[in-house]
Amino acid sequence: MIKTFFYLKTDKQNNEGESPIYAKIQLQGKSTTLSTGKFISKERWMFTNKLRNKLRLNPEKNSKIAIDLIENKIESNYFDLSRSNPDVTLLDIKNKLNGKSTESGVIDIIQLFKKHNDYFKIKFEAGERSKASLQKYNRAKDLLSNYIRIKHRKTSFNITDIDNQFIYNLENFLKYESTFKNKVGISHNSVVKYFQCFKTICKYGIKYNLCTTNPFLCYEEKLVIEDAVFLTKDELERIESKEFSTERLNKVKDIFLFSCYTSYAPVDVEKLTEKNLIKDSNDSYWIKTNRAKTNVKSNVPVLPPVKRILDKYAHLEGDKLLPTISNQKINEYLKEIADLCKIDKKLTHYVARHTFATTVTLGNGVAIENVSSMMGHTRIAMTQHYAKVLDPNVKKDMDKLSSKFC
């Protein structure tokens, strides 16, 4: 059990000749000391039996209340820490009392980042998080580390020292001075996403008692929502009907169309195997999986165009549903496909996901709740962006209006 004793440090005195009251904390044969911030003369300390007798002077009453609160807080923190860590130490308790990390006093933001990213890497290796998300957190750590090194000439920075000035100077550094692959500056939306990473790191630290505050909560910049690039029905049909002279373009076309009719992102398409293809009691096929980015369950019915593509690659070696091509190569070949199909849009694999949300589903009256579920969104607000881009209700109302002017 933890024990706390209070004593007078008589070798120190303030201007009034009073000495500081200290707490001595004992646990498992070890001890540490802690200042209470209260002072009293040696004579009064002895006269009141270390503030145990009935007190008449207000300063002494206040000191008694303060040391009682400290004793209660020490015991409370000890029991709180013991619930999650049976090997709690005196340093853990002392640091918690002082609002510091419970792990050897480490509350450096870069060290906290490393702890989080090591934890995230384990989840990635277990298939619970995507490689892209892990890369994003590692990149965020490097950006923050560069800022601290360049602007503060340090290799570490205490979380409790991060204030508003630090945060908004960091924003300016990322937007206008940070360099990566010979490019200076980072776009607004990317900066906002990196700050989301910084907030998540501190939330992780609070969750595991590594820190007590999240200084990045004051950053309230929002993403600038841009119109999603998607294919119209005519453009989608042009790609479907086009036969290319090279096998590589035909494979990329099939993978792209598969995503247009399922909403699967590149990282999800790569992982799909025969185990993800399920036949229900009505003999209808479904693709069931967890989205790599959000780890949200997603069930998507197999539409006829998807079934044709799956049948085409049914005899692939191994159990993959589709050929494996890197996302970089897919985007490179999609540029060729756009030129050959006379589509004046920058095609990427993610255009297929946007096409599913707009032209394939919402544009055909599928309920937004079902679209959100199939796309693996964690909040329906994420899907509403697509609904604003292509709102069938607006079209219906305008059709009614148009008839009045005929």
C-alpha positions in Angstrom: 0.0 0.0 0.0 1.0 3.6 -0.6 1.7 5.8 2.4 2.2 9.6 2.7 3.9 11.5 5.4 4.3 15.3 5.7 7.4 16.9 7.1 9.1 20.4 7.4 12.1 21.1 5.3 13.9 23.2 7.9 17.0 23.8 5.9 15.0 26.2 3.7 13.1 29.4 4.7 11.1 32.1 3.0 11.3 35.9 3.8 9.0 35.4 6.8 11.2 32.7 8.3 8.8 29.9 7.4 9.9 26.5 6.0 8.2 24.6 3.2 6.0 21.6 4.0 6.9 18.5 1.9 5.2 15.2 1.3 7.1 11.9 1.5 5.5 9.1 -0.5 6.4 5.5 0.2 5.6 2.5 -1.9 7.1 -1.0 -1.9 10.2 0.0 0.2 10.9 3.1 -2.0 10.2 6.7 -1.4 10.0 10.1 -3.1 9.3 13.6 -2.0 7.0 16.3 -3.3 6.6 20.0 -2.4 3.1 21.0 -1.1 3.6 24.7 -1.9 2.7 25.5 1.7 4.9 27.2 4.4 4.8 27.3 8.2 7.3 28.2 11.0 9.0 25.4 12.8 7.5 26.6 16.1 3.9 26.5 14.8 4.5 23.1 13.1 5.6 21.6 16.5 2.9 23.5 18.5 0.1 22.2 16.3 1.6 18.7 16.2 2.2 18.9 12.5 -1.2 20.5 11.9 -3.0 17.6 13.6 -4.4 19.6 16.5 -7.4 21.9 16.4 -6.3 24.9 14.4 -7.3 28.5 15.0 -5.2 30.5 12.5 -6.6 30.7 8.9 -3.3 30.2 7.1 -2.8 27.0 9.1 -6.3 25.9 8.4 -5.7 26.4 4.7 -2.4 24.5 4.8 -4.2 21.6 6.5 -6.9 21.5 3.8 -4.2 21.6 1.1 -2.1 18.7 2.5 -5.2 16.6 3.1 -6.2 17.2 -0.6 -2.7 16.2 -1.7 -2.8 13.0 0.4 -6.2 12.1 -1.1 -5.0 12.9 -4.6 -1.9 10.7 -4.1 -4.1 7.7 -3.1 -6.6 8.4 -5.8 -3.9 8.5 -8.5 -2.3 5.4 -7.2 -5.5 3.4 -7.4 -6.3 4.9 -10.9 -2.9 3.9 -12.3 -3.0 0.5 -10.6 -6.1 -0.5 -12.5 -4.2 -0.3 -15.8 -0.7 -1.0 -14.6 -0.1 -3.4 -11.6 3.6 -2.3 -11.6 2.9 1.4 -11.0 5.9 3.3 -9.7 6.4 6.3 -7.5 7.6 8.2 -10.6 4.3 7.4 -12.3 2.4 8.8 -9.4 4.5 11.9 -9.1 4.3 12.6 -12.8 0.6 12.2 -12.8 0.3 14.6 -9.9 2.4 17.2 -11.9 0.4 16.6 -15.1 3.3 14.9 -16.8 3.6 11.5 -18.6 3.3 8.4 -16.5 6.2 6.8 -18.4 9.5 8.1 -17.0 8.4 11.7 -17.4 8.4 11.4 -21.2 6.0 13.9 -22.7 8.0 14.8 -25.7 5.6 15.1 -28.8 8.0 13.3 -31.1 8.5 10.4 -28.6 4.7 10.2 -28.3 4.4 10.1 -32.1 6.9 7.2 -32.2 4.9 5.3 -29.6 1.7 5.8 -31.5 3.2 4.9 -34.9 4.8 1.7 -33.5 1.3 0.8 -32.1 -0.3 1.6 -35.5 2.3 -0.5 -37.3 1.2 -3.5 -35.3 -2.4 -2.9 -36.2 -1.3 -2.6 -39.9 0.6 -5.8 -39.8 -2.5 -7.5 -38.3 -4.5 -6.2 -41.3 -6.6 -3.8 -39.2 -5.2 -0.6 -40.7 -4.0 0.4 -44.2 -0.4 0.9 -45.4 -1.4 4.4 -46.7 -2.6 5.5 -43.2 0.6 4.3 -41.6 2.6 6.2 -44.2 0.5 9.3 -43.4 1.3 9.2 -39.7 5.0 8.6 -40.4 5.0 11.6 -42.7 3.2 13.7 -40.2 5.9 12.8 -37.6 8.7 13.8 -39.9 7.0 17.1 -40.8 6.6 18.0 -37.1 10.1 16.9 -36.3 11.5 19.1 -39.2 9.5 22.1 -37.9 10.9 21.7 -34.4 14.4 21.3 -35.7 14.4 24.2 -38.1 12.3 26.7 -36.2 13.1 25.9 -32.6 16.5 24.4 -33.1 15.6 21.4 -31.0 15.2 17.6 -31.5 12.3 17.3 -29.0 9.5 19.5 -27.7 7.5 19.1 -24.5 3.7 18.8 -25.1 2.9 21.1 -22.2 5.0 23.8 -24.0 2.9 23.7 -27.2 0.8 26.8 -27.3 -1.3 28.7 -29.9 1.8 30.5 -31.3 3.5 27.1 -31.8 0.5 25.7 -33.6 -0.2 28.5 -36.0 3.5 29.0 -36.8 3.6 25.3 -37.6 0.6 25.8 -39.9 2.5 28.6 -41.8 5.6 26.5 -41.9 3.8 23.5 -43.5 1.9 25.7 -46.0 4.7 28.0 -47.2 8.1 26.6 -46.2 8.1 22.9 -45.9 9.8 21.1 -48.8 9.3 17.6 -50.1 10.7 16.2 -53.4 11.7 19.7 -54.5 8.2 21.0 -53.9 7.8 23.9 -51.5 4.6 24.2 -49.4 1.7 21.8 -48.7 -1.9 22.4 -49.8 -4.5 23.6 -47.4 -6.4 20.3 -47.2 -3.2 18.3 -46.7 -2.2 20.6 -43.8 -5.7 20.1 -42.2 -5.3 16.3 -42.5 -1.8 16.4 -40.9 -3.3 18.5 -38.0 -5.9 15.7 -37.7 -3.0 13.4 -37.2 -1.5 15.6 -34.5 -4.8 15.7 -32.6 -5.1 11.9 -32.9 -1.6 11.4 -31.4 -2.5 13.5 -28.4 -5.8 11.6 -28.0 -3.7 8.4 -28.0 -1.4 9.9 -25.3 -4.3 10.9 -23.1 -5.9 7.5 -23.5 -2.8 5.7 -22.3 -1.9 8.3 -19.5 1.1 9.5 -21.5 -0.1 13.1 -21.4 -3.0 15.1 -20.0 -3.7 17.7 -22.6 -4.4 18.0 -26.3 -3.0 21.4 -27.4 -3.9 20.9 -31.0 -7.7 21.1 -30.2 -7.5 24.9 -30.7 -6.8 24.3 -34.4 -10.2 24.5 -36.1 -9.5 24.9 -39.9 -11.8 22.9 -42.1 -11.2 21.0 -45.3 -12.1 22.9 -48.5 -14.5 20.6 -50.2 -13.8 20.4 -53.9 -16.1 18.9 -56.5 -15.4 15.2 -56.9 -14.3 14.1 -60.3 -16.7 11.4 -61.6 -17.7 9.8 -64.9 -21.1 10.5 -66.5 -23.2 7.7 -67.7 -22.0 8.4 -71.3 -18.3 8.4 -70.3 -18.7 5.2 -68.3 -20.3 3.5 -71.3 -17.5 4.7 -73.6 -14.9 2.9 -71.4 -17.1 -0.2 -71.1 -17.5 -0.6 -74.9 -13.9 0.1 -75.7 -11.6 -2.8 -76.5 -7.9 -2.0 -76.3 -5.1 -3.5 -78.3 -2.9 -4.2 -75.3 -3.6 -6.6 -72.5 -2.3 -4.2 -69.8 -4.9 -1.5 -70.7 -7.7 -4.1 -70.8 -6.8 -5.3 -67.3 -6.7 -1.8 -66.0 -10.0 -1.1 -67.6 -11.6 -4.1 -65.9 -10.1 -3.1 -62.5 -11.3 0.4 -62.9 -14.8 -0.6 -64.0 -14.9 -3.1 -61.1 -14.3 -0.1 -58.7 -17.0 2.0 -60.5 -19.6 -0.6 -59.7 -18.4 -1.6 -56.2 -16.8 1.6 -54.8 -13.7 -0.3 -53.7 -10.6 1.8 -53.3 -7.3 0.5 -54.7 -6.0 -0.8 -51.3 -9.3 -2.8 -50.9 -9.3 -4.2 -54.5 -5.8 -5.6 -54.0 -6.8 -7.6 -51.0 -10.0 -9.2 -52.4 -10.0 -13.0 -52.6 -12.5 -15.7 -53.2 -13.3 -15.7 -49.5 -14.8 -12.2 -49.9 -17.3 -13.5 -52.5 -20.4 -14.7 -50.8 -23.6 -16.3 -52.2 -26.8 -15.6 -50.2 -30.0 -17.7 -49.8 -31.4 -16.1 -53.0 -28.5 -17.1 -55.1 -27.3 -13.5 -55.3 -23.6 -12.7 -54.9 -22.1 -10.2 -52.5 -18.6 -8.9 -51.8 -18.1 -8.7 -48.1 -15.1 -7.2 -46.5 -13.7 -4.6 -44.0 -12.5 -1.4 -45.6 -8.8 -1.0 -45.1 -8.9 2.7 -44.3 -11.8 2.7 -41.7 -12.0 -1.0 -40.8 -15.7 -0.7 -41.3 -17.7 -3.7 -42.5 -18.9 -3.2 -46.1 -21.3 -5.5 -48.1 -21.7 -4.7 -51.8 -24.0 -6.6 -54.1 -22.4 -8.0 -57.3 -24.0 -6.1 -60.2 -24.0 -7.7 -63.7 -21.0 -5.7 -64.9 -19.0 -6.9 -61.9 -20.1 -10.5 -62.4 -18.8 -10.4 -66.0 -15.4 -9.1 -64.8 -15.2 -11.7 -62.1 -16.0 -14.5 -64.5 -13.3 -13.2 -66.9 -10.7 -13.6 -64.2 -12.1 -16.7 -62.5 -9.1 -18.8 -63.4 -6.4 -16.6 -62.0 -3.6 -18.4 -60.1 -4.1 -18.2 -56.4 -7.3 -17.0 -54.9 -7.3 -13.3 -55.9 -10.5 -12.0 -57.6 -8.6 -9.6 -59.9 -5.1 -9.1 -61.4 -2.8 -7.2 -59.1 -1.4 -4.0 -60.5 0.1 -1.2 -58.4 -2.0 1.9 -57.9 0.7 4.0 -59.5 0.6 1.9 -62.7 -3.2 1.9 -62.8 -3.2 5.8 -62.6 -0.5 5.9 -65.3 -2.5 3.7 -67.7 -5.8 5.4 -66.9 -4.4 8.5 -68.6 -4.0 6.5 -71.8 -7.5 5.1 -71.4 -8.9 8.7 -71.0 -7.2 9.8 -74.2 -8.3 6.8 -76.2 -11.9 7.2 -75.0 -11.8 11.0 -75.6 -12.6 11.8 -71.9 -11.4 15.2 -70.9 -10.9 14.4 -67.2 -8.0 13.4 -65.1 -8.7 9.7 -64.5 -7.4 8.1 -61.3 -8.5 5.0 -59.5 -10.4 7.1 -57.0 -12.5 8.6 -59.8 -14.1 5.1 -60.0 -15.1 5.4 -56.3 -16.7 8.8 -56.9 -18.5 7.4 -60.0 -20.0 4.7 -57.9 -21.3 7.3 -55.4 -22.8 9.6 -58.0 -23.6 8.1 -61.4 -24.1 4.5 -60.4 -26.0 4.8 -57.1 -27.3 8.2 -56.0 -28.0 9.1 -59.6 -30.2 6.1 -59.9 -32.2 6.7 -56.7 -30.3 4.5 -54.2 -30.9 5.7 -50.7 -28.0 7.7 -49.3 -27.9 5.5 -46.2 -27.3 2.4 -48.3 -24.6 4.2 -50.4 -22.9 5.3 -47.2 -22.9 1.7 -45.9 -21.6 0.2 -49.1 -18.8 2.8 -49.3 -17.7 2.0 -45.8 -18.1 5.6 -44.5 -18.1 6.0 -40.8 -20.5 9.1 -41.0 -23.2 9.8 -43.4 -21.9 13.3 -43.7 -19.0 11.9 -45.7 -21.5 10.6 -48.3 -23.7 13.8 -48.4 -20.9 15.5 -50.3 -21.7 13.3 -53.3 -25.4 13.9 -52.8 -24.8 17.6 -53.2 -22.9 17.0 -56.4 -25.7 15.0 -58.0 -29.0 15.6 -56.2 -31.8 13.9 -58.1 -34.4 16.0 -56.2 -33.0 19.1 -57.8 -33.3 17.6 -61.2 -37.0 16.6 -60.5 -37.9 20.0 -59.3 -36.2 21.7 -62.3 -38.0 19.3 -64.7 -41.3 20.4 -63.2 -40.3 24.0 -63.6 -39.1 23.4 -67.2 -42.6 22.1 -68.2 -44.2 25.4 -67.2 -42.1 27.2 -69.8 -42.9 24.9 -72.7 
